[in-house]
Amino acid sequence: MISQKQKGWRNPWVFGLLIIILSGVLINARFLWNVLHNPVRVLDDNYSVKAHNKYDAKWVQQQAERSTLGWQASLHSPQRLQNDSQAKPDEARFILTASPAILQFNLLDRESKPVQSGAVVVVAQWPGDPNFDFKETLREIAPGHYQGELKFPRAGNWDLLIRAERDGSQFDTEQKVFVAISKQPE
């Protein structure tokens, strides 16, 4: 049995308590080091990237450029399922049932004419781990219609950041999608 007769620092109970405190400090130091050295994605309660800071000058400038362009965009896929009409606004309204998923991005200008010869890039982000993020360039298959295949490495909620550029003009939009990949036979 552990002796209680020792007083002060030589008591094993004091020594054990100091080890517990030291390990807690070291664990918290490791957490702090991770936060300072790894980029952190700020997520909301639904594990999606939080809304942009509306006071950020770059974001305000992008929104002003987008409104002056007046471009209209829509996203389509043959593997898309319609979501429940009762779904909450923060849930994915776009459900894909395949990987690779064929996505078609339609882009019209202010006068509803197709935006031709643009460069459209889709960045797919997995909110929990940036190691799953990937980028795909869509090719123009018809005037104003851009298409490509996105190979999602896992099922779940994804954030698509779509950037279209033409003649120095830039149009950014976002789409939350849910990818439901059927289990592959082994």
Buried (B, 14 or more C-beta within 10 A) or exposed (E): EEEEEEEEEEBEEEEEEEEEEEEEEEEEEEEEEEEEEEEEBEEEEEEBBEEEEEEEEEBEEBEEEBEEBEBBBEBEBEBBEEEEEEEEEEBBBBBBBBBEBBBBBBBBBEEEEBBEEBBBBBBBBBBEEEEBBBEBEBEBEEEBBBBBEBEBEEBBBBBBBBBBBBEEBBBBBBBBBBBBBEEEEE
